[in-house]
């Protein structure tokens, strides 16, 4: 596809995905697009819609997909920066996949390809050779298959969740950093003391709400409480303050959200809880999944996001739930004080990169294995790990080669697309912004 045709394709895909949102808040999308223009990886992060359009078109490939392996609960935006720490419902710090806004049910290979291409982009930015990049992708693929096969055989050979007890090196340091975080430190950033109690602090992008908006948010909050596990008789919670925020980051351009400050388990000020309520969107991958059972399973996008995270993340955030506000589905979760992200800028040596990518391969395997017949969800009612292992067994080399070829090819495609996108944007050829 020539540059002119590719440019027209990029414009068409971006406008199909973001056109209505651009019309509502063009300034937010100018900010989003400037962030995407910063690097090929930033462009890749912000253009999942283009990635899936390509998987359904130019890069279509049915390898290793059958009736079951094309119906796996997937993350939907599995790039290398969507991993970090969280405190699970059992009080254990875990390093795992995060940000489930794009999660859906679809071909398991789509997750793996999105991750593999992101590794190629990171490797290229670090001036690694194609050979080294290929070794990283190969290591990821082998780690994924090894862990998934061990889980399918009963789990005795599986390494398990990435915790302080099971990690070393870079990921272990990230978990240690997260362990140093405290709820008080988060509260000191997010709130201030006013008349002997906490209220939200004034900060850029966040402002107080009026009485009408607060009442609407409180009603949505009470509906949300019924969606928590055991929510038939929800515990009463005291809302101390409500504030409005506008979407930040590449993925949330123009979307309003709300912060809620709740009284903690006691009246002491160090254990208050900050929640967010944010509007959920249709995932980019959903446009390319033709499965009415999947489409009809969810009440709304907030329900989809929360159910997907519960499906894919064992022992998920106990505050995770959903509600509606102004008739639109919303995701609700805690602003966690225990989150820390892997900083890829600090991981440069091939040996360290290889270790990290291998551990992420194991994490992805566990994620794909969680949401199946043994989970509390009935959308995928068979063993995904057994289905994937059966599809790959005897063709492991071909499976690795598929991911390796795609990583190189789509990494190059994304680098070229980034340049096309920058030229479109700076020359005023993206309508509406």
Secondary structure, 3 states (H helix, E strand, C coil): CCHHHHHHHHHHHHHHHHHHHHHHCHHHHHHHHHHHHCCHHHHHHHCHHHHHHHHCCCCCCCCCCCCCCCCEEECCCCCCCCEEEEECCCCCEEEEECCCCCCEEECHHHHHHHHHHHHHHHHHHCCCCHHHHHHHHHHHHHHHHHHHHHHHCCCCCCCCCECCCCCCHHHHHHHHHHHHCCHHHHHHHHEEEECCEEEECCECCEEECCHHHHHHHHHHHHHHHCCCCCHHHCCCCCEEEEEEEECCCHHHCCCEEEEEEECCCCCCHHHCEEEEEEECCCCHHHHHCCCHHHHCCCCCHHHHHHHHHHHHCCCCCCCCEEEEECCEEEEEEECCCCCCECCHHHCCCHHHHHHHHHHHHHHHHHHHHHCCCCCCCCCCCCCHHHHHHHHHCCCHHHHHHHHHHHHHHHHHHHHHHHHHHHHHHHCCCCCCC
